[in-house]
Amino acid sequence: MAGNLHYILYSIGLVIAISILLIVIKTKSYKRVYIISLIIAIPIFIHCQTYFWSVSFNSYVKSYLFSSESYSCEYEDELKDITILLPDRTVIQAKEDACSPFYTTYVGESDFQSFYERELTRLKYSGLIQHYYFIQEGIIRQKDRSEFFVELASGTNIVISHRSMEDTNLLAITYVRLN
């Protein structure tokens, strides 16, 4: 399931709407219009249902139409002034207003690295972060995973990690508090 319980209602509404449309066309006795309506309605219905119920297709479509532009968190005092830009075609996988760190992205590891090299350099020169460093897979790190460790002025860290999957990639931004 694509994660939204409202999709059940959307699916039922779509079935009802298509049924009413086809019944109205059928009662008017326009056979050619009825066939053309079927030819158009069935693929639209299939694409809508695929969007509603396939997580990967849902994320793929959202990456073009509704991609997330930046990460910001207003619930943490230290992060209120920091906005971290996200690569193109990145889609949030939770609530927008909850400082959610989980994203699906369609950028590869090298594009991830070059994008955040530029972005973190910009944040460093603007004084929002102290320094950062990059760790690619190694002995300790998991395979197909790379991370940027960002140190804020207070000494707390933000970890921006990229993990390669089969058809998409995961992007996570984690705030690590000092104890």
URLINSUL-V167267 format. One record per helix or strand. SS is the DSSP state (H for helix, E for strand). FROM is the first residue (numbers start at 1). LEN is the number of residues. If there is no record, write none. Layout:
ss->SS from->FROM len->LEN
ss->SS from->FROM len->LEN
//
This chain:
ss->H from->6 len->22
ss->H from->31 len->23
ss->H from->55 len->11
ss->E from->70 len->3
ss->H from->77 len->3
ss->E from->83 len->3
ss->E from->90 len->3
ss->E from->102 len->4
ss->H from->109 len->17
ss->E from->131 len->5
ss->E from->145 len->7
ss->E from->157 len->8
ss->E from->169 len->8
//
